[in-house]
């Protein structure tokens, strides 16, 4: 566990150094968050949640997935450009993602269907063991599709072939029985806590201002971590396909996945 935590922060440090070269990369998660927020307000204003219109609700979910996926693709596109010695900006990232918008949309449809299916399955059972099985299956899915977006924007492949390519990259680079030696949950948690502390202190003095500042700080903290995670994924993909991503130690990337001796 502690090795995983240490490895995660080491990777985050490398990603941070890359981010400091292109600070505008943080705008992609911010745009994504604002887009989903606007979509949510539009849904509330139109009464989608209250009207019982299932089709409209599903369309809203799909649009949310598409917005998130598009800006994530733009982030990874820009990160790949930087890791390969280029000088990306917001425009170049968005332009590159736009070239693959048809693949991004189809992948958003698949992601929305799979994600919604897992939520429905878990919500319809109180059996802990069954929920664990669903979580394990979802984990395998996330593992197989880890490189889908990098493959789409870098190799111009469709979503189905990108899923196969993603799973193949992981198996060819790290083997079949492996486990991740990184985890971002703690990083997200620490970022939220660090952002919330000053907001809480301000809330004790001026509640309204404290709430506003808290929302802004937490949102910004999450955007930073999402950017670092996107840079890391781009670097790990580059390493897996034989590139040498600038700013990353190859040994550290090699040990991002390790043999799962417990299952071997």
ABEGO torsion letter per residue (X at the ends): XAAAAAAAAAAAAAAAAAAAABAAAAAAAAAAAAAAAAAAAAAAAAGAAAAGBAAAAAAAAAAAAAAAAAAAAAAAAAAAAAAAGBBBBAAAAAAAAAAAAAAAAAAAAAAAAAAAAAAAAAAABABAAAAAAAAAAAAAAAAAAAAAAAAAAAAGBBAAAAAAAAAAAAAAAAEABBBBABBAAAAAAAAAAAAAAAAAAAAAABAAAAAAAAAAAAAAAAAAAAAAAAAAAAAAAAAAAGBBBBGBBAAAAAAABBBBAAAX
